[in-house]
Amino acid sequence: MTFGGPWNLRGLLPEVREAARAAARRSGMSVGEWLNSVIEVVDEEDGELTPSTGFDRCSDDCSRQSVRSDDRWHRDAGWRDRGSNGQRRQNFRAEEREQNRPYRDADWRDREANAQRRQSFRAEEREQDRPYRDAHRRDRGSNAQRRQNFRAEEREQDRPYRDAGWDEREANARRRQSFRAEEREQDRPYRDADWDEREANAQRRQNFRAEEREQDRPYRDDDWRGRACMEETEVPVRRQGGPYREDRRGEAGNGSRRKPGR
């Protein structure tokens, strides 16, 4: 490469170009003005050019953007790899299902055949057992009929004894009723005598209470007259502090009859 020749921007990376344009846009200058402001001439005699701090910033930005672009490419590549792996897994599963379909179909047919054989075997077994089941049902019916007939015969045989027991119970009940009636008739005099005695006792008690009241009447009358005399001869005791209500009532009566001049 010859220095001092014409500029050639074809060798620059697209990311670097975009970084330069973005930096010039942010600074409000064109790309050439931004490059002139970034690159400063330090020693004109030696002709050495040193990049300024702005150029360092640009280079840092460019490096960061290149790193980001590399990361993005790797991420996109990983995403593509994952998508291809997922597609391969789906294809593998579809092929595996297609390969296993005959075995699955055969297994399904075997299960269907076994179920059909079990159903037919059960139907044949029921057909073979039908005579025994019918005979057992007939035996049960005949046994039930024999039990009913035996119970009817037993009831017929026991009817005389049951009738005799019923007649005996009726006779016992009638005897008990008649015995109770006779017992009541026999006990009536004693019950009547007891009732008369109770009535006489009640009458005697009433007469005794009346005589006792008559005997006590003089004493009660004397007591009543003594209390009355004591109340008449009793002298009221005056209290200290004021006249009795009778005196006050008399004074009130006398005051009401006073003359107006007094």
TAHUBEL-V374718 format. One record per residue. N is the residue number from 0. RES is the residue in one letter. PHI is phi in radians with two decimals (none if undefined). NEAR is the number of other C-alpha atoms within 10 Angstrom. D_LAST is the distance of its C-alpha to the last C-alpha in Angstrom with 1 decimal. Layout:
n	res	phi	near	d_last
N	RES	PHI	NEAR	D_LAST
N	RES	PHI	NEAR	D_LAST
//
This chain:
n	res	phi	near	d_last
0	M	none	4	163.0
1	T	-1.75	5	163.9
2	F	-1.39	6	161.2
3	G	1.54	6	160.9
4	G	-1.38	7	161.9
5	P	-1.19	7	159.9
6	W	-1.30	7	156.5
7	N	-2.39	7	156.6
8	L	-1.65	9	153.2
9	R	-1.25	7	154.8
10	G	-1.40	6	154.8
11	L	-1.34	9	151.0
12	L	-1.30	12	148.8
13	P	-1.03	12	146.4
14	E	-1.15	14	143.5
15	V	-1.18	17	144.6
16	R	-1.07	14	144.9
17	E	-1.12	13	141.5
18	A	-1.18	19	140.0
19	A	-1.16	22	141.6
20	R	-1.11	17	140.3
21	A	-1.15	14	136.9
22	A	-1.16	20	136.8
23	A	-1.13	17	138.1
24	R	-1.14	13	135.5
25	R	-1.15	10	132.7
26	S	-1.44	12	134.0
27	G	1.36	11	134.4
28	M	-2.23	14	138.1
29	S	-1.38	15	141.3
30	V	-1.14	17	143.3
31	G	-1.15	12	145.9
32	E	-1.04	13	143.4
33	W	-1.15	19	141.5
34	L	-1.18	17	144.8
35	N	-1.09	11	145.7
36	S	-1.27	14	142.3
37	V	-1.39	17	142.7
38	I	-1.59	17	146.3
39	E	-2.08	15	146.8
40	V	-1.55	12	150.1
41	V	-1.58	13	150.0
42	D	-2.23	10	153.6
43	E	-1.21	8	155.6
44	E	-1.14	6	158.7
45	D	-1.34	7	158.9
46	G	1.30	9	157.6
47	E	-1.58	10	155.2
48	L	-1.93	12	152.2
49	T	-2.09	13	149.1
50	P	-1.24	15	146.2
51	S	-1.50	15	142.8
52	T	-1.15	12	139.5
53	G	-1.10	15	138.9
54	F	-1.15	18	142.2
55	D	-1.09	13	141.1
56	R	-1.09	13	137.9
57	C	-1.10	18	139.9
58	S	-1.11	16	142.2
59	D	-1.12	12	139.2
60	D	-1.08	16	137.6
61	C	-1.11	19	141.0
62	S	-1.15	15	141.4
63	R	-1.14	12	137.9
64	Q	-1.15	16	138.5
65	S	-1.15	17	141.8
66	V	-1.13	12	140.2
67	R	-1.09	12	137.6
68	S	-1.12	13	140.3
69	D	-1.11	12	142.2
70	D	-1.10	12	139.1
71	R	-1.10	12	138.5
72	W	-1.11	12	142.1
73	H	-1.13	12	141.7
74	R	-1.09	12	138.5
75	D	-1.11	12	140.1
76	A	-1.14	12	143.1
77	G	-1.11	12	140.8
78	W	-1.10	12	139.0
79	R	-1.12	12	142.3
80	D	-1.13	12	143.5
81	R	-1.12	12	140.3
82	G	-1.09	12	140.7
83	S	-1.17	12	144.3
84	N	-1.10	12	143.5
85	G	-1.06	12	140.8
86	Q	-1.13	12	143.3
87	R	-1.14	12	145.9
88	R	-1.10	12	143.5
89	Q	-1.07	12	142.6
90	N	-1.11	12	146.3
91	F	-1.14	12	147.0
92	R	-1.15	12	144.3
93	A	-1.11	12	145.4
94	E	-1.12	12	149.0
95	E	-1.13	11	147.9
96	R	-1.13	12	146.0
97	E	-1.13	12	149.0
98	Q	-1.21	11	151.2
99	N	-1.48	11	148.8
100	R	-1.04	12	148.4
101	P	-1.03	11	151.3
102	Y	-1.15	11	150.1
103	R	-1.13	13	146.6
104	D	-1.11	11	147.9
105	A	-1.14	11	150.1
106	D	-1.09	12	147.1
107	W	-1.09	12	145.1
108	R	-1.10	12	148.0
109	D	-1.13	12	148.3
110	R	-1.10	12	144.6
111	E	-1.09	12	144.8
112	A	-1.14	12	147.9
113	N	-1.11	12	146.3
114	A	-1.10	12	143.2
115	Q	-1.14	12	145.5
116	R	-1.15	12	147.5
117	R	-1.11	12	144.3
118	Q	-1.10	12	143.1
119	S	-1.15	12	146.5
120	F	-1.14	12	146.7
121	R	-1.15	12	143.3
122	A	-1.13	12	144.3
123	E	-1.11	12	147.5
124	E	-1.14	11	145.7
125	R	-1.14	12	143.2
126	E	-1.14	12	146.1
127	Q	-1.21	11	147.8
128	D	-1.45	11	144.7
129	R	-1.07	12	143.8
130	P	-1.03	11	145.9
131	Y	-1.17	11	144.3
132	R	-1.15	13	140.9
133	D	-1.13	11	141.6
134	A	-1.13	11	143.0
135	H	-1.13	12	139.9
136	R	-1.15	12	137.7
137	R	-1.12	12	139.7
138	D	-1.12	12	139.5
139	R	-1.09	12	135.7
140	G	-1.09	12	135.4
141	S	-1.15	12	137.7
142	N	-1.13	12	135.9
143	A	-1.09	12	132.6
144	Q	-1.16	12	134.1
145	R	-1.11	12	135.6
146	R	-1.12	12	132.2
147	Q	-1.10	12	130.6
148	N	-1.12	12	133.3
149	F	-1.12	12	133.1
150	R	-1.16	12	129.3
151	A	-1.13	12	129.7
152	E	-1.10	12	132.4
153	E	-1.13	11	130.3
154	R	-1.13	12	127.4
155	E	-1.13	12	129.7
156	Q	-1.19	11	131.1
157	D	-1.48	12	127.7
158	R	-1.08	12	126.2
159	P	-1.01	11	127.2
160	Y	-1.16	11	125.7
161	R	-1.16	13	122.5
162	D	-1.13	11	122.4
163	A	-1.13	12	122.9
164	G	-1.12	12	120.2
165	W	-1.14	12	117.9
166	D	-1.11	12	118.7
167	E	-1.15	12	118.1
168	R	-1.11	12	114.8
169	E	-1.11	12	113.8
170	A	-1.14	12	115.0
171	N	-1.11	12	113.0
172	A	-1.11	12	109.9
173	R	-1.14	12	110.3
174	R	-1.09	12	111.0
175	R	-1.11	12	107.9
176	Q	-1.08	12	105.8
177	S	-1.15	12	107.3
178	F	-1.09	12	106.9
179	R	-1.15	12	103.2
180	A	-1.12	12	102.8
181	E	-1.10	12	104.5
182	E	-1.12	11	102.5
183	R	-1.17	12	99.3
184	E	-1.11	12	100.5
185	Q	-1.20	11	101.5
186	D	-1.45	11	98.1
187	R	-1.10	12	96.1
188	P	-1.02	11	95.9
189	Y	-1.17	11	94.7
190	R	-1.18	13	92.2
191	D	-1.14	11	91.0
192	A	-1.11	11	90.8
193	D	-1.10	12	88.8
194	W	-1.14	12	86.5
195	D	-1.10	12	86.0
196	E	-1.15	12	85.4
197	R	-1.12	12	82.8
198	E	-1.09	12	81.1
199	A	-1.13	12	81.2
200	N	-1.05	12	79.8
201	A	-1.12	12	76.9
202	Q	-1.15	12	76.2
203	R	-1.07	12	76.4
204	R	-1.12	12	73.9
205	Q	-1.11	12	71.5
206	N	-1.11	12	71.9
207	F	-1.11	12	71.5
208	R	-1.17	12	68.2
209	A	-1.17	12	66.9
210	E	-1.10	12	68.0
211	E	-1.15	11	66.4
212	R	-1.14	12	63.1
213	E	-1.12	11	63.3
214	Q	-1.20	11	64.1
215	D	-1.46	11	61.2
216	R	-1.09	12	58.6
217	P	-1.00	11	57.7
218	Y	-1.12	11	57.2
219	R	-1.16	12	55.1
220	D	-1.16	11	53.0
221	D	-1.05	11	52.5
222	D	-1.10	11	51.5
223	W	-1.12	11	48.9
224	R	-1.15	12	47.5
225	G	-1.09	12	47.4
226	R	-1.12	11	45.5
227	A	-1.14	12	42.9
228	C	-1.12	10	42.5
229	M	-1.12	10	42.1
230	E	-1.19	10	39.4
231	E	-1.26	9	37.5
232	T	-1.48	8	37.9
233	E	-1.30	9	37.3
234	V	-1.65	8	34.3
235	P	-1.23	7	32.7
236	V	-1.62	7	33.0
237	R	-1.37	9	30.0
238	R	-1.68	8	30.7
239	Q	-1.40	6	29.8
240	G	2.12	6	27.6
241	G	2.88	9	24.8
242	P	-1.34	11	23.5
243	Y	-1.31	13	25.3
244	R	-1.17	9	24.7
245	E	-1.17	9	23.8
246	D	-1.07	11	21.0
247	R	-1.09	12	19.7
248	R	-1.15	12	20.1
249	G	-1.18	12	18.1
250	E	-1.10	12	15.2
251	A	-1.10	11	15.3
252	G	-1.23	11	15.4
253	N	-1.17	10	12.5
254	G	-1.14	10	10.3
255	S	-1.26	9	11.7
256	R	-1.69	9	10.8
257	R	-1.18	9	7.0
258	K	-1.38	7	5.7
259	P	-1.20	5	5.5
260	G	-1.20	4	3.7
261	R	-1.37	4	0.0
//
